Structure formats: C-alpha cells, structure tokens
Amino acid sequence: MEDKLEPIDTDRRAVRPQRSGNSDSAVRGGNGRRTGGFARWFAGSRGDFILFVIAVVLLNLVCSRAFFRIDLTSARSYSLSPASRELVKTLDAPLSVKAFFSENLPAPYNSVEQYVRDLLAEYKGAANRHFSYEFYDVDKPENAELAAGYNIRPIQIQEIKNNEFGVKSAYMGLVLVYGDGMETLDGISSAEGFEYKLTTAMSRLISSVNTLAGLSGDVKLTLYVSSRLAPFGISGFDRIEQSVLDAYAAVKKQSSDKLTYQRVDPSPDEADSLAARYGLQTLSWKERDGTVHRGVIGAVLEYGDSFRQLPLYLSRTLFGGYAVAGLDELEQSLPETLKSLLAQSVEIGYVTGHGELDLNDTRSGAGVFTGLVSGSYTLKPLDLTADAIPAGLSTLMIAGPKTAFSEAELYKIDQFIMKGGNVMFLLDPFAEVAAQSYYEPSTFVPVETGLDRLLNAYGIAADKNYVMDAQCFESIQQGYGKTSLNFAPLIQKNGLNQKHVVSENLGYVLFLQAGSVRVLETADGGAHTVSILAQSSPESWTVSDNIVLNPLYVKPPAEGYTGREALALIAEGRFSSAFDRAPETADSETPGAANSAGSGDSALAVNDHLAQSVAGGKLFVAGSSLMLTPQMIDESGQQGIAFFMQNALDYLNGAPELCAMRTKGLSLDTLTFKNAAARKAAQVFNQYGVPALVALAGLIVWRLRVARRKKIRAGYAASDPRETDAVSETDNSGVAE
C-alpha cells in the first residue's frame, strides 16, 4: 500500500491530539452529549467578553445600592451640609419635592436644572423613607396646568438665538408638600445658595405644619371694611370680600382647619383704635352736614397676642382716583403671612433711642435687611433707658447710633456680655451734616457714643476715620466717564478671611464709608480670640479730618503711606468688664457692687457685678452701619455684603452651618495679574492652551498603550498573526525599497 502524503497546514498552531476512549468520555456529559466545544469556546476571547459584561452588570447592581461620590469643588457645592442631612434623615412624615423645569434651556440656565437634580439625589441618599422627589415635563399641558395650580409661573429669561438676543418663557420652580402644607420656590435661575434656600424652606414648612397641628386655638382672619366707603367709587371695593374669601378657602385646606374668618364693619369711632392697634390704613371724609367721619380698609391675621397685617390697602390711580391694591396677590400673600405669624424665629434685641437705623424704613433704614432675615430672626426694638435686657435674648444689635449712651445703658450691655451674650456693633465713625448751600460740601462730625469704652476693654478699637481704597467700586458718571469711588472699598477674595465660615466662600464684599477696626492688647490673658474677617487692599489709606467724599477731589497719598486696614472682625471667648462696679444710676434690675437692704451695721450688702465673663460670648464689630441700608442691599439679598451680614448674624446665634450652606457656589477665582499683558496671556492660555494640553496628553497615552501592547505580544504571542503580519509588512517594505 502506498503512503498517501497530505499537505501540511502551515497556519495550524498545535498538533491535534489523538482521541482515545478515555479522552472521548472526558468531553461527553452524563447524557452522552458532547460538551467540549462549548467549554473551549467559553474559555476563549469571546468568553472573556461575556464575563466582562456580566461583571459590569453585577457591579452596577451593587453600586446602585451602595454608591459613593467624590465632590472635588472647593466649597463642597455638590455635598450636603450636616444640617441638611439631619433634617431629611429625621422626617417623621412624607415630604415630597415636585420640580417643574422647562427642557432645552439656554446657557447659563441649562446647568441649573442639572444642579438641582444632583442635589435632590443627594437629599434622597441622605434621607429616610419619607423623602421623595419627582421632575415634571412642563411641555405637557397637564403638567403645566399642575404647575399653575401650585402657583409656579413661567419666568422670562434671555437667550441668544441666530446671533440675536431674545426672550423665552421658562418654568424653573419647586414645590414642597408636607402634610397639609405647601411651600413654593419659584424663579430658581441660579444655583447659588440653592441648598440654603431649599433646606430653610423645608424647615419652615415642617415647623409651620407642626405648629398648626399643635395650636390650642384658631388663627383668626379678620377683614375690616367700612361699608360707608362704598359710594366713593373706589376701584375694586365691590370685590374685596370675595377675593379674601377665595384666598381663605385655598389656605384653609393647608391649615388643618385652624383658620377662621370674619368680616367686621367698624364704626367711625373704632377706626382710630384699629389703626393704633394694627396699623391699618384709615380714611376720612366730610358729610354734607360738615361732620367728619373715618373709615378703614385692611385685613389682619391674629393668634393670641401676635398678629400680622395683610398687604391690602388703598392706592392712588393714574387718573387721580383710588383703587384697592393687593387683591390679586392675596392667594400668595395670605399663606406667606400665616407662615410669618407662626414662625418660630429667634428674637434679637435691636437697641433704639440713639439715632439708630429705623427697622421699618425701607428707603434709608434697616427695613430691607429686616425683611431678609425675617424668616429666621425677629428684630425686637429695645430701649435700654427704660427696659432691662430680657433674659431670653441671646443677641443684641446696635446699628448706627448717633448720640451718647448713658452709664446705666453701657453697664447693661457690659453685663449682658459678661453673662455670655452676643452683640453686633455697627458703628459709624462720623455723622454727616448737610451743607447750608448747594455749593458747600457736607461736613463730618465724629460720633461719640461711649461704646468705644466697652470695646477698648474687650481689646477692640473702632477708629474715627474713613478707609479709602484704590481697589474700589467704579461708577459711570455723565461727563466724567468711569469714576473711582475710593470711599467704597471692594474687598476681593484675597482680602476676606478664607478660614472663617462667615467669609470663606464669598467672592467679594463691598463696604461703604467704613471706618477701620483694630485689635488691642488686653489684660485678660488671652481668654478670647479675634478673627479679622475683611480687610482692604494694600493700596488703601485712611482719612480722619478734612473729609471730602466727592470722587473728583479724592487724591491717593504718596507711596509708602498705604496699607491694609481691617474693616470687620469677630471676637469670641471670655472678656473682662469695662466697669469696676455698677454705676450709681443703674436701676434696681441691674444692681452693682453696693446695693443694700436695711440700715445700720446689720445691713445686707448685695453684689451681683460680674468682673469677668462667666460664659463665652461673641462680638461682631464693623465700622459702618450703611451695609444694612438699601444703598448696599436690595430685597433679593444677592449682594456679597448681604450674604456677609446674614452669615455674621447666623454665626452670632450659633448656626455656623447655615453660613457655609448659604454661600456655596459664590466664590470667584479671578485673575490677580496687575499687568494687562499677563492677563491677556492667561486668557489665551485658558482658551487655547488647556485644550491643546489635553489633546497632547491623549496622544501620548495612545502611543504608550500601543507600545505596551506590542511588548506584551512579543513576549507571550510571538507567533500571533498580527505580529507576524506587521513584521512581514516591514520586511516587504524594506525589499521594495
């Protein structure tokens, strides 16, 4: 028999083993079916891919239950503060968040929705089973109708489309529902301070609902309308009661049936008493017989001894008549007023009687600031000449006094601090005296209040000067162009204390007509610490006489006479009293070293004077009170100085966690180059250099991975066709050459 030659398969990588009876049984299962083919296929490269997919699916399932995230932002903008975590972790009833955002929002609003989603996911991860949230597509008519039912209205935002500026209506709001209560956050056009707004809204809602449920009596809504005003043709007069009833019906469902309503038609004799008690608007007119009658229009919410007036009043029309204002906003103002009435806010004593800023003045006083903090604090007027400081107060505010304090008043403040009380001193160095004629400049007289004596004893000095700064606010004035207002220092990030919670996340703070503050040496052995919160730039200087605040006449001093000046500070710890004993004029409620009862040698001597603090307190000192006025802040409170002052108030009242929450995302990382060429170079590098570096890094990584793969193949699979093909191509190219 001839041997038959078979062609050799050069591509075969291994000699096929001969099967024997034993090997044949090894590839067959118990049922006699062949299984070795699947095992070899699963052990190959395709099996690796299947195992990889299975591993990825299992890993995602595990991470969905036990996940973690890393927040790389310096202000921890995507991480919840401990206060937020504690709030949602301790919910004892369902709290749901309904979000209404339009799709495809233009920049920069498109990032707001994503931030809200990310932060709500953080709330969900930290909360117990009672917290939930849901996003609604407002492009659907039923969802838009639902948003309107929750008083979420579209807002107008600006967009650039086809190289043109345009206006677009967009929904950007949230609704919180807890029990029978509801809280609305509308117009969320920025991510700045969103966590603070959401957490405080949740806290207010929970507090309001729980307070309503625990009320022993009813909240009374009373409408006062004099029927004798009907013939005067007042626009909207005939629908006053129906508008109030509609708002009452809507709010009653959310108030656990604790809200009652009544209408009162006051007699002319009752009008003045109602105006004196509630501050209602009164109207007067003459009858034909010459008698003068009085009427009143207004609505009041009342519970116990507390009350709030609804914004319902008469206003002048364009054509000289009268109209009832506030009717269309009653459904929004009534629930807000109810929450304000029942809010469990912290009382702060606001010292009066020395020309301080008026708490109710929204034009030149502290009225705007009072409204900003009304959700958390109630500023209670306190006349120290007649009243003792209530034992329940933990904080005093002294804003812009112009006249001197008596010894008894100073002693009350001093002993309040010795007992661990907190005080906010906002002291103007000068009082401006208006000129007698238009062509004469105003004069500035130093303010002497006697408070310097207290501060000096506590190791602090408030100087009688104004801080001028080359780094300041600039305004555009007609005929002069850009003008530097040196008396309005603009404190940038490098001038703010980045290690103190009051100022660490702020991008900038603007001061106005502020005096400098200093730290003095004291004899208390370092029982308290002082932190400078804000200081001017190295190009600042001070003026203490011949003061002129006309920017055209302000001239910087010669080089070498400038330097940083502290504008605000906080001292905390234990202090030494400014008094050796109580003054003789102190009242009986604050007796001092030598009050006695009885007479003769057996008289009982009483001494309750505190020479040292018995508990730690905090003092905030700044050289200006204008930071509370509408010159510096508005009702939105989005200015840096508004955040700064609210943070200071929170810190004094033991709520530092609110400071960090409020200022998340406000920090600005601006260029600090003074040279214009350096600023331009940094701008070009950020625009083009960074992308180029990323592309270069990607190219280097790709080439390193290619080299690594070749090295592995050469060591473990030298006969791999991809390697041999590459070698053959190299050889062929060499022969061709």
URPEZI-V478779 format. One record per residue. PHI is phi in whole degrees, -180 to 180 (NA if undefined). OMEGA is omega in whole degrees, 0 to 359 (* if undefined). BURIAL is b if it has 9 or more other ideal C-beta (glycine too) atoms within 8 Angstrom, else e. Layout:
PHI/OMEGA/BURIAL
PHI/OMEGA/BURIAL
//
This chain:
NA/180/e
-79/175/e
-75/181/e
-97/181/e
-87/177/e
-107/178/e
-66/180/e
-89/178/e
-85/183/e
-71/181/e
-84/183/e
-72/185/e
-94/182/e
-153/178/e
-80/182/e
-69/181/e
-71/177/e
-77/181/e
-86/174/e
-119/180/e
-62/181/e
-66/181/e
-66/179/b
-64/178/b
-71/182/e
-73/182/e
-102/177/e
-116/179/b
-80/181/e
-65/180/e
-91/177/e
87/181/e
-82/182/e
-80/182/e
-123/184/b
-64/180/e
-62/180/e
-67/180/e
-64/179/e
-67/179/e
-66/182/b
-69/179/b
-80/180/e
-85/184/e
-66/178/e
-66/177/e
-64/177/b
-61/180/e
-65/178/e
-63/178/b
-63/179/e
-63/179/e
-63/179/e
-62/180/e
-65/179/e
-65/179/e
-62/180/e
-64/179/e
-65/178/e
-66/178/e
-64/179/e
-69/183/e
-68/178/e
-67/179/e
-99/182/e
-129/184/e
-110/175/e
-143/179/e
-133/179/e
-116/179/e
-96/183/e
-96/179/e
-75/184/e
-66/181/e
-93/181/b
55/186/b
-66/183/b
-104/178/b
-118/180/e
-77/175/b
-76/179/b
-58/180/e
-66/179/b
-67/179/b
-62/182/b
-66/182/e
-63/184/b
-79/180/b
-78/185/b
-110/178/e
-63/178/b
-112/177/e
-152/182/e
-60/174/e
-125/182/b
-115/178/b
-114/178/b
-110/184/b
-106/179/b
-122/180/b
-131/176/b
-74/178/b
-84/173/e
55/178/e
-75/178/b
-75/176/b
-67/3/e
-92/186/e
-77/183/b
-67/179/b
-80/182/b
-67/180/b
-61/180/b
-65/178/e
-64/178/b
-63/177/b
-60/182/b
-62/183/b
-73/176/b
-65/175/b
-65/176/e
-66/176/b
-59/181/b
-62/180/b
-68/181/e
-92/188/b
-88/172/b
-88/187/e
-71/185/e
-86/183/b
-101/177/b
-151/176/b
-147/183/b
-153/177/e
-103/182/e
-115/177/b
-83/185/e
-78/173/b
-71/176/e
-83/184/e
-57/182/e
-68/178/e
-75/175/b
-65/177/b
-68/177/e
-64/178/b
-63/178/b
-63/178/b
-65/177/e
-94/181/b
65/172/b
-93/183/b
-111/176/e
-67/178/e
-111/181/b
-92/177/e
-122/182/b
-94/177/b
-140/177/b
-108/182/e
-136/182/e
56/179/e
61/178/e
-133/175/e
-79/178/e
-142/180/e
-121/182/e
-131/176/b
-87/183/e
-144/174/b
-91/179/b
-148/184/b
-152/178/b
-129/173/b
-129/176/b
-104/180/b
-122/180/b
-142/183/b
60/177/e
-91/184/e
-99/181/b
-148/178/b
-132/184/b
-113/171/b
-118/185/b
-110/178/b
67/179/e
-82/184/b
-98/181/e
-146/178/e
-84/183/b
-66/177/e
68/184/b
-66/181/b
-61/179/b
-62/180/b
-63/183/b
-70/182/b
-66/179/b
-68/176/b
-65/176/b
-60/182/b
-63/178/b
-63/182/b
-64/180/b
-62/180/b
-63/181/b
-65/181/b
-65/180/b
-66/178/e
-66/178/b
-60/181/b
-66/183/e
-99/180/e
-67/178/b
-83/179/e
-132/182/e
-103/171/e
-89/185/b
-100/172/b
-105/183/b
-120/176/b
-101/178/b
-104/179/b
-138/176/b
-82/183/b
-65/181/e
-71/178/e
-85/184/b
-58/183/e
-72/187/e
-87/176/e
65/179/e
-75/182/b
-63/179/b
87/183/b
-64/184/b
-74/180/e
-116/179/e
-61/186/b
-66/181/b
-66/178/e
-65/179/b
-67/179/b
-65/178/b
-63/179/b
-66/179/b
-63/180/b
-64/181/e
-71/184/b
-81/182/b
-59/179/b
-66/183/e
-97/187/b
-113/179/b
54/180/e
56/178/e
-101/183/e
-108/178/b
-117/184/e
-133/172/b
-152/174/e
-112/181/e
-125/175/e
-103/187/e
-72/176/b
-77/179/e
-57/180/b
-73/182/e
-86/185/b
-61/182/b
-66/180/b
-67/177/e
-67/178/b
-65/181/b
-71/184/e
-82/187/e
-111/183/b
76/181/e
-72/179/b
-77/179/b
-111/178/b
-131/180/b
-130/179/e
-155/179/e
-106/174/e
-82/181/e
-64/179/e
-82/177/e
92/179/e
-75/181/e
-100/178/e
-117/179/b
-125/177/b
-135/183/b
-148/173/b
-134/179/b
172/179/b
-137/185/b
-133/169/b
-99/187/b
-142/173/b
-143/183/b
63/179/e
-93/182/e
-101/178/e
-152/174/b
-138/179/b
-94/177/b
-79/180/b
-74/180/e
-132/187/b
-160/177/b
-90/176/b
-138/179/e
-74/175/e
-90/182/b
-65/184/e
-102/173/e
96/179/e
-89/179/b
-122/177/b
-142/178/b
-84/181/b
-95/176/b
98/182/b
-68/184/b
-74/181/e
-103/185/e
-63/181/b
-67/175/b
-93/185/e
-76/182/b
-65/178/b
-64/178/b
-67/179/e
-67/178/b
-64/178/b
-64/179/b
-64/180/b
-65/185/b
-96/183/b
-64/178/b
-94/183/e
-87/180/b
-86/178/b
-84/176/b
-123/179/b
-76/180/b
-106/186/b
-69/181/b
-128/175/e
102/182/e
-133/180/b
81/179/e
-65/177/b
-60/181/b
-76/181/b
-65/185/b
-101/183/e
-87/181/b
-93/180/e
-100/180/e
-137/181/e
-107/183/b
-100/183/b
-62/180/b
-66/179/b
-65/177/b
-59/178/b
-67/181/b
-63/185/b
-98/186/b
-64/179/b
-69/183/e
-119/186/b
-133/173/b
-117/179/e
-85/185/b
-104/179/b
-57/183/e
-139/179/b
-97/185/e
-73/178/b
-72/183/e
-116/188/e
-115/168/e
-83/179/e
-73/182/b
-58/182/e
-65/183/e
-79/181/e
-81/176/b
-112/184/e
-141/172/b
-116/174/b
-128/178/b
-122/189/b
-120/172/b
71/176/b
-67/182/b
-118/180/b
-120/187/e
-75/173/e
-87/175/b
-76/178/e
-61/181/e
-65/179/b
-66/178/b
-62/181/b
-67/178/b
-62/179/b
-64/181/b
-61/182/b
-70/173/b
-62/178/b
-69/180/b
-63/180/b
-88/177/b
98/179/b
-77/179/b
-110/182/b
-135/173/b
-106/179/b
-101/174/b
-118/193/b
-112/176/b
-81/181/b
-72/183/b
-134/170/b
-109/182/b
-84/178/e
-107/184/e
-65/181/e
-71/180/b
-75/180/e
-128/184/e
-66/187/e
-88/179/e
-97/178/e
-77/175/e
-70/176/b
-110/184/e
-124/183/b
-109/178/e
-58/179/e
-91/179/b
-115/182/e
-109/186/b
88/179/b
-70/177/b
-59/179/b
-61/177/b
-66/184/b
-62/179/b
-61/178/b
-68/180/b
-93/177/b
86/182/b
-133/175/b
-128/173/b
-108/188/b
-77/177/b
-91/178/b
-159/172/b
-115/177/b
-90/175/b
-103/184/b
-145/175/b
-70/175/b
-91/191/b
-144/177/b
-73/179/e
-118/180/e
-119/177/e
-101/180/e
-112/182/e
-62/179/e
90/182/e
-122/181/e
73/182/e
-73/184/e
-123/180/b
-88/175/b
-96/186/b
-63/179/b
-82/175/b
-121/183/b
-61/176/b
-103/185/b
-87/180/b
-83/185/b
-59/182/b
-74/176/e
-103/180/b
-107/181/b
-69/183/b
-84/179/e
-110/179/e
-114/188/b
-65/180/b
-68/189/b
-125/192/b
-67/186/b
-103/182/b
-81/179/b
-82/178/b
-162/177/b
-141/180/b
-105/175/b
-106/180/b
-144/178/b
47/184/b
-105/174/b
-90/181/b
-84/175/b
-124/184/b
-134/175/e
-102/180/b
-108/174/e
-79/179/e
-124/182/e
-102/183/e
-91/176/b
73/178/e
70/181/e
-76/177/b
-135/180/b
-116/181/e
-124/178/b
-120/175/b
-78/183/b
-91/183/b
-144/176/b
-142/184/b
-73/182/b
-80/177/b
-63/181/e
-99/181/e
-105/178/b
-151/182/b
-122/174/b
-130/182/b
-126/176/e
-148/184/e
49/186/e
-79/175/b
-132/182/e
-102/173/b
-79/185/e
-60/181/b
-75/184/e
-114/178/e
-88/181/b
-121/178/e
-65/178/b
-75/178/e
-66/181/e
-62/182/e
103/180/e
-110/179/e
-116/179/b
174/181/e
-69/176/b
-131/178/b
-75/181/b
-112/179/b
-154/180/b
-150/174/b
-128/173/b
-112/181/b
-143/182/b
135/181/b
-108/186/b
-123/174/b
-97/183/b
-67/175/b
-83/183/b
-120/173/b
-80/178/e
-159/181/e
-72/176/b
-66/183/b
-66/182/e
-85/180/e
-64/182/b
-77/185/e
-68/181/e
-81/176/e
-128/181/b
-67/184/b
-118/192/b
-80/189/e
-138/172/e
-82/183/b
-135/177/e
-124/182/e
96/182/e
-147/178/e
79/183/e
-68/183/e
-94/180/e
-62/181/b
-91/180/e
-91/181/e
-119/180/e
-137/178/e
-120/177/e
-71/178/b
-105/179/b
-86/179/e
-134/178/b
-64/175/b
-95/177/e
-150/181/e
-71/177/b
-133/181/b
-131/178/b
-126/173/b
-107/183/b
-128/175/b
-138/186/b
-91/178/b
-164/174/b
-105/182/b
-67/180/b
-67/177/b
-97/188/b
-94/179/b
-65/173/b
-63/186/e
-113/184/b
-134/174/b
-123/186/e
-66/180/e
-75/179/e
66/182/b
-96/179/e
-82/181/b
-60/181/b
-68/177/b
-67/176/b
-63/182/b
-61/183/b
-71/176/b
-65/177/b
-63/180/b
-62/180/b
-67/177/b
-63/182/b
-66/178/b
-62/183/b
-96/172/b
75/179/e
-128/181/e
-66/180/b
-65/178/b
-71/180/b
-63/181/b
-64/181/b
-69/184/b
-69/189/b
-101/177/b
-62/177/b
84/181/b
-91/183/b
-67/180/b
-116/176/e
-99/185/e
-94/176/e
-72/182/e
-109/179/e
-69/177/e
-91/181/e
-82/182/e
-63/180/e
-65/178/e
-67/178/b
-64/179/b
-66/179/e
-63/178/e
-65/179/b
-65/180/b
-65/179/b
-64/179/b
-64/183/e
-81/185/e
-117/184/e
-68/181/b
-62/176/b
-60/179/e
-66/178/e
-65/178/e
-63/179/e
-64/179/e
-65/178/e
-63/177/e
-63/179/e
-64/180/e
-65/179/e
-63/180/e
-62/181/e
-67/178/e
-66/179/e
-68/178/e
-63/180/e
-65/180/e
-66/179/e
-62/180/e
-63/180/b
-66/179/e
-66/179/b
-63/182/b
-64/182/e
-86/187/e
-121/181/e
-144/183/e
-65/181/e
-91/178/e
-60/183/e
-55/180/e
-67/179/e
-75/181/b
-67/178/b
-63/180/e
-64/178/e
-66/180/e
-62/179/e
-61/179/e
-67/179/e
-65/180/e
-60/180/e
-66/178/e
-69/179/e
-65/181/e
-60/179/e
-68/*/e
//
